[in-house]
Amino acid sequence: MAFRFLSAGQHLDHDTIAAFRKRHFEALAGLFVQILQFCQKAGLVKLRHVAIDGTKIKANASKHKAMSYERMNETEERLRKEVEA
């Protein structure tokens, strides 16, 4: 928000940000470590686990596990009968 205020409402697109991060990866990585160390000394964070976006997690969304509209209606009806019983 501060950047958009200072730049009169203009903002960067994701390609520009990604290219900047790629070009300055080493400097940003070192800066990130320094910021974490500073925050730890200030008592703002406890350095135990650090998670980043982009982690691949095994999902259960295959076409064999997904529910068709017809099967969803059948399951809904079955559950409705169980609740009524």
Distance bins in CASP14 RR format, pairs under 12 A and 6 or more apart:
PFRMAT RR
TARGET T0000
AUTHOR 0000-0000-0000
RMODE 2
METHOD distances of the structure
MODEL  1
1 7 0 0 0 0 0 1 0 0 0 0 0
1 9 0 0 0 0 1 0 0 0 0 0 0
1 11 0 0 0 0 1 0 0 0 0 0 0
2 9 0 0 0 0 0 1 0 0 0 0 0
2 11 0 0 0 0 0 1 0 0 0 0 0
3 9 0 0 0 0 1 0 0 0 0 0 0
3 10 0 0 0 0 1 0 0 0 0 0 0
3 11 1 0 0 1 0 0 0 0 0 0 0
3 12 0 0 0 0 1 0 0 0 0 0 0
3 16 0 0 0 0 0 1 0 0 0 0 0
3 17 0 0 0 0 0 1 0 0 0 0 0
4 10 1 0 0 1 0 0 0 0 0 0 0
4 11 1 0 1 0 0 0 0 0 0 0 0
4 12 0 0 0 0 1 0 0 0 0 0 0
5 11 0 0 0 0 0 1 0 0 0 0 0
10 16 0 0 0 0 0 1 0 0 0 0 0
11 17 0 0 0 0 1 0 0 0 0 0 0
12 18 0 0 0 0 1 0 0 0 0 0 0
12 19 0 0 0 0 1 0 0 0 0 0 0
12 20 0 0 0 0 1 0 0 0 0 0 0
12 21 0 0 0 0 0 1 0 0 0 0 0
13 19 0 0 0 0 1 0 0 0 0 0 0
13 20 0 0 0 0 0 1 0 0 0 0 0
14 20 0 0 0 0 0 1 0 0 0 0 0
14 21 0 0 0 0 0 1 0 0 0 0 0
15 21 0 0 0 0 0 1 0 0 0 0 0
15 22 0 0 0 0 0 1 0 0 0 0 0
16 22 0 0 0 0 0 1 0 0 0 0 0
16 23 0 0 0 0 0 1 0 0 0 0 0
17 23 0 0 0 0 0 1 0 0 0 0 0
17 24 0 0 0 0 0 1 0 0 0 0 0
17 28 0 0 0 0 0 1 0 0 0 0 0
18 24 0 0 0 0 0 1 0 0 0 0 0
18 25 0 0 0 0 0 1 0 0 0 0 0
19 25 0 0 0 0 0 1 0 0 0 0 0
20 27 0 0 0 0 0 1 0 0 0 0 0
20 28 0 0 0 0 1 0 0 0 0 0 0
21 27 0 0 0 0 0 1 0 0 0 0 0
21 28 1 0 0 1 0 0 0 0 0 0 0
21 29 0 0 0 0 1 0 0 0 0 0 0
21 31 0 0 0 0 0 1 0 0 0 0 0
21 32 0 0 0 0 0 1 0 0 0 0 0
22 28 0 0 0 0 1 0 0 0 0 0 0
22 29 0 0 0 0 0 1 0 0 0 0 0
24 30 0 0 0 0 0 1 0 0 0 0 0
24 31 0 0 0 0 1 0 0 0 0 0 0
24 32 0 0 0 0 0 1 0 0 0 0 0
25 31 0 0 0 0 0 1 0 0 0 0 0
25 32 0 0 0 0 0 1 0 0 0 0 0
26 32 0 0 0 0 0 1 0 0 0 0 0
26 33 0 0 0 0 0 1 0 0 0 0 0
27 33 0 0 0 0 0 1 0 0 0 0 0
27 34 0 0 0 0 0 1 0 0 0 0 0
28 34 0 0 0 0 0 1 0 0 0 0 0
28 35 0 0 0 0 0 1 0 0 0 0 0
29 35 0 0 0 0 0 1 0 0 0 0 0
29 36 0 0 0 0 0 1 0 0 0 0 0
29 52 0 0 0 0 0 1 0 0 0 0 0
30 36 0 0 0 0 1 0 0 0 0 0 0
30 37 0 0 0 0 1 0 0 0 0 0 0
30 38 0 0 0 0 0 1 0 0 0 0 0
31 37 0 0 0 0 0 1 0 0 0 0 0
31 38 0 0 0 0 0 1 0 0 0 0 0
32 38 0 0 0 0 0 1 0 0 0 0 0
32 39 0 0 0 0 0 1 0 0 0 0 0
32 50 0 0 0 0 1 0 0 0 0 0 0
32 52 0 0 0 0 0 1 0 0 0 0 0
33 39 0 0 0 0 0 1 0 0 0 0 0
33 40 0 0 0 0 0 1 0 0 0 0 0
33 47 0 0 0 0 0 1 0 0 0 0 0
33 50 0 0 0 0 0 1 0 0 0 0 0
34 40 0 0 0 0 0 1 0 0 0 0 0
34 41 0 0 0 0 0 1 0 0 0 0 0
35 41 0 0 0 0 0 1 0 0 0 0 0
35 42 0 0 0 0 0 1 0 0 0 0 0
35 44 0 0 0 0 1 0 0 0 0 0 0
35 45 0 0 0 0 1 0 0 0 0 0 0
35 47 0 0 0 0 0 1 0 0 0 0 0
35 50 0 0 0 0 0 1 0 0 0 0 0
36 42 0 0 0 0 0 1 0 0 0 0 0
36 43 0 0 0 0 0 1 0 0 0 0 0
36 44 0 0 0 0 1 0 0 0 0 0 0
36 45 1 0 0 1 0 0 0 0 0 0 0
36 46 0 0 0 0 0 1 0 0 0 0 0
36 47 1 0 0 1 0 0 0 0 0 0 0
36 48 0 0 0 0 0 1 0 0 0 0 0
36 50 1 0 0 1 0 0 0 0 0 0 0
37 43 0 0 0 0 0 1 0 0 0 0 0
37 44 0 0 0 0 0 1 0 0 0 0 0
37 45 0 0 0 0 1 0 0 0 0 0 0
37 47 0 0 0 0 1 0 0 0 0 0 0
38 44 0 0 0 0 1 0 0 0 0 0 0
38 45 0 0 0 0 1 0 0 0 0 0 0
38 47 0 0 0 0 0 1 0 0 0 0 0
39 45 1 0 1 0 0 0 0 0 0 0 0
39 46 0 0 0 0 1 0 0 0 0 0 0
39 47 0 0 0 0 1 0 0 0 0 0 0
39 50 0 0 0 0 0 1 0 0 0 0 0
40 46 1 0 0 1 0 0 0 0 0 0 0
40 47 1 0 1 0 0 0 0 0 0 0 0
40 48 0 0 0 0 0 1 0 0 0 0 0
40 50 0 0 0 0 0 1 0 0 0 0 0
41 47 0 0 0 0 0 1 0 0 0 0 0
49 55 0 0 0 0 0 1 0 0 0 0 0
51 57 0 0 0 0 0 1 0 0 0 0 0
59 65 0 0 0 0 1 0 0 0 0 0 0
59 66 0 0 0 0 0 1 0 0 0 0 0
60 66 0 0 0 0 1 0 0 0 0 0 0
60 67 0 0 0 0 0 1 0 0 0 0 0
61 67 0 0 0 0 0 1 0 0 0 0 0
64 71 0 0 0 0 0 1 0 0 0 0 0
65 71 0 0 0 0 0 1 0 0 0 0 0
66 72 0 0 0 0 1 0 0 0 0 0 0
67 73 0 0 0 0 1 0 0 0 0 0 0
67 74 0 0 0 0 1 0 0 0 0 0 0
67 75 1 0 0 1 0 0 0 0 0 0 0
67 76 0 0 0 0 0 1 0 0 0 0 0
68 74 0 0 0 0 1 0 0 0 0 0 0
68 75 0 0 0 0 0 1 0 0 0 0 0
69 75 0 0 0 0 0 1 0 0 0 0 0
69 76 0 0 0 0 0 1 0 0 0 0 0
70 76 0 0 0 0 0 1 0 0 0 0 0
70 77 0 0 0 0 0 1 0 0 0 0 0
71 77 0 0 0 0 0 1 0 0 0 0 0
71 78 0 0 0 0 0 1 0 0 0 0 0
72 78 0 0 0 0 0 1 0 0 0 0 0
72 79 0 0 0 0 0 1 0 0 0 0 0
73 79 0 0 0 0 0 1 0 0 0 0 0
73 80 0 0 0 0 0 1 0 0 0 0 0
74 80 0 0 0 0 0 1 0 0 0 0 0
74 81 0 0 0 0 0 1 0 0 0 0 0
75 81 0 0 0 0 0 1 0 0 0 0 0
75 82 0 0 0 0 0 1 0 0 0 0 0
76 82 0 0 0 0 0 1 0 0 0 0 0
76 83 0 0 0 0 0 1 0 0 0 0 0
77 83 0 0 0 0 0 1 0 0 0 0 0
77 84 0 0 0 0 0 1 0 0 0 0 0
78 84 0 0 0 0 0 1 0 0 0 0 0
78 85 0 0 0 0 0 1 0 0 0 0 0
79 85 0 0 0 0 0 1 0 0 0 0 0
END
